[in-house]
């Protein structure tokens, strides 16, 4: 999901109680923290084929309790992820969610067929709220929202989608009731069964601002209820630079990445507790290429691939060792049109190290290869 950002006293006390530790600034990251109505540039997409005729495909049921989420992939990356030795672990109860924003069509059967070569991989095309076909969604009537949602749902089902990615809650979500209302309705309308009774569950993404409790001015209870009712995952995006990851302590990073989860737990509301305990997923930048970018990550003109791999390992360690991160972790973007392919073997190795069993185990907690130096970077 993109880094180009769009947009009671008791409540203030609660938010303050979930504040984050002081953090070093993220000076290497690009992007504008201001609100905008302009859509982000579409990310590169290798899978740009027309939607086929619906052949009645029924989405695979999702039963996994541990999973990884990946955003924006290329064919070579998927092939590595599916490799029996060097790829992601193939373990009962685990699943790998492949989420993709497509260039022109809503979904790609070609990509679905590639994803489905392994039974633990799930294809989730993205409903991009800033796509031109969804222009005016913030001012749309319910009927207009339903039309947008069903057109996407039907195209996704025809292309053999298993899930859908909701891309993405704007930066103003925590302070704008209208954004929450429209976004929540889109979630519910996409999730509605079609005439054959087929239904898609969502992977909902938050930009970084709504991923922090400091940016919420109300409980948003109905909004989080909509997420819990329609989605198997809530992915909170933290597209930080290598310097940010390496400069801040692991304690400060954990407080930062999981502040929203702590806020959800503190509410005591059933939907928020469900999200916090079974759906909350932290996404880290896997971008490594020349120069700076809205995706942040590593600048290959300033640091080595080895140092960026150590930053990835540090983020994985923090996530895996923090309550709420035991069973879920995400990376993006992973397409080789944005990040160097050399990043991918470290990502698969991290999942093989931290996801060794069908449930959380102490052996999965240390830094990869049980060597702290692999999680020390600059």
Number of C-alpha atoms within 10 A of each C-alpha: 29 24 22 23 24 23 19 7 7 8 14 13 10 16 23 13 15 21 17 19 14 11 14 14 13 17 11 18 22 17 14 12 14 11 13 15 10 11 16 16 10 15 16 18 17 17 21 16 17 15 19 16 10 13 10 12 13 16 17 17 12 15 11 15 15 23 22 21 22 23 24 25 24 20 16 12 18 21 14 17 22 22 14 12 11 15 21 26 23 19 14 13 15 23 24 24 23 24 25 30 26 22 16 16 16 25 34 26 22 17 25 22 14 15 24 17 12 16 11 22 25 26 29 30 35 27 28 23 20 20 18 10 13 17 13 13 19 15 12 14 12 14 10 15 23 19 16 20 21 19 13 22 28 23 22 29 28 20 28 30 28 26 29 31 29 27 24 25 26 26 24 22 26 23 17 16 15 13 21 22 16 19 25 19 19 25 27 20 20 27 22 19 15 14 8 8 8 16 21 26 23 27 27 26 25 23 26 21 23 21 27 23 26 20 17 20 16 15 18 17 14 13 23 22 18 19 25 23 17 22 23 21 24 25 26 28 26 23 28 25 29 28 23 22 25 22 17 16 16 18 11 17 23 22 21 20 26 27 22 25 27 19 23 24 18 15 16 10 14 15 20 24 21 17 24 24 17 19 27 26 31 26 29 27 26 32 32 31 22 15 12 19 21 18 26 28 30 31 22 18 11 10 17 12 17 14 19 28 26 24 27 27 24 25 25 26 23 25 28 24 20 15 15 21 25 23 23 24 23 24 23 25 29 24 25 22 17 21 22 17 18 13 20 23 16 19 22 19 18 21 20 18 19 25 26 15 17 14 13 16 12 8 12 23 20 17 24 23 13 13 10 14 13 18 24 17 20 13
